[in-house]
Amino acid sequence: MDYNKAKPDDRSDNAEKLEQMVQNTYENIEKAEETIQFSDGENIQKIKDKNEKRRASIEGMKAEIQDETNAQNNKYQ
């Protein structure tokens, strides 16, 4: 067996994986916002800050989804 040969990069399900990650991140935002009512001032700000980072991450993932979709449509050329 030749271990030096690299496996071809299988990107066929990347867009689907990214879409699931976006959905999971939205769910995490919702859960975090639900906990705000039980938190004190310092923790509320931490939750809000983290959710802002999550929203920025979602935007990045959406851009990656678009890139992957375009790559699939162009047959990765």
Secondary structure per residue as TSV (DSSP state, phi and psi in degrees):
chain	resnum	aa	ss	phi	psi
A	1	M	-	360.0	133.6
A	2	D	-	-95.5	107.3
A	3	Y	T	-83.9	-6.2
A	4	N	T	-83.4	-13.9
A	5	K	S	-80.2	128.5
A	6	A	-	-80.2	142.9
A	7	K	-	-73.2	143.3
A	8	P	-	-63.9	145.3
A	9	D	-	-73.1	115.1
A	10	D	-	-96.1	101.9
A	11	R	-	-102.4	9.7
A	12	S	T	-61.8	-26.3
A	13	D	T	-113.9	13.8
A	14	N	H	-60.6	-44.4
A	15	A	H	-61.0	-41.7
A	16	E	H	-65.4	-41.0
A	17	K	H	-63.7	-41.8
A	18	L	H	-65.1	-39.9
A	19	E	H	-62.0	-38.2
A	20	Q	H	-66.8	-38.4
A	21	M	H	-64.4	-38.8
A	22	V	H	-62.3	-46.2
A	23	Q	H	-61.2	-43.4
A	24	N	H	-62.7	-38.6
A	25	T	H	-67.9	-40.7
A	26	Y	H	-59.5	-41.6
A	27	E	H	-63.6	-39.8
A	28	N	H	-64.1	-37.7
A	29	I	H	-62.2	-46.7
A	30	E	H	-61.2	-45.1
A	31	K	H	-62.3	-42.1
A	32	A	H	-64.2	-41.2
A	33	E	H	-65.8	-32.2
A	34	E	H	-66.4	-30.3
A	35	T	H	-79.6	-14.2
A	36	I	G	-57.0	-39.0
A	37	Q	G	-63.9	-17.9
A	38	F	G	-105.7	9.1
A	39	S	S	-109.8	160.7
A	40	D	-	-92.0	176.6
A	41	G	H	-53.6	-47.3
A	42	E	H	-64.2	-44.2
A	43	N	H	-69.5	-32.9
A	44	I	H	-60.4	-44.6
A	45	Q	H	-65.1	-38.8
A	46	K	H	-62.0	-42.4
A	47	I	H	-63.4	-45.2
A	48	K	H	-62.7	-41.7
A	49	D	H	-63.3	-43.8
A	50	K	H	-64.5	-39.7
A	51	N	H	-66.0	-33.1
A	52	E	H	-63.3	-41.6
A	53	K	H	-64.2	-38.8
A	54	R	H	-63.0	-42.6
A	55	R	H	-63.6	-39.9
A	56	A	H	-64.7	-39.3
A	57	S	H	-63.6	-40.0
A	58	I	H	-60.5	-42.7
A	59	E	H	-60.8	-41.4
A	60	G	H	-64.0	-41.5
A	61	M	H	-65.9	-38.1
A	62	K	H	-63.0	-38.6
A	63	A	H	-64.9	-40.5
A	64	E	H	-64.5	-39.5
A	65	I	H	-59.8	-44.6
A	66	Q	H	-61.7	-42.6
A	67	D	H	-61.8	-45.1
A	68	E	H	-64.7	-41.3
A	69	T	H	-62.8	-44.5
A	70	N	H	-61.3	-42.4
A	71	A	H	-63.3	-41.7
A	72	Q	H	-63.4	-43.4
A	73	N	H	-63.8	-30.3
A	74	N	T	-95.6	12.0
A	75	K	T	55.5	37.8
A	76	Y	T	59.7	32.8
A	77	Q	-	-100.2	360.0
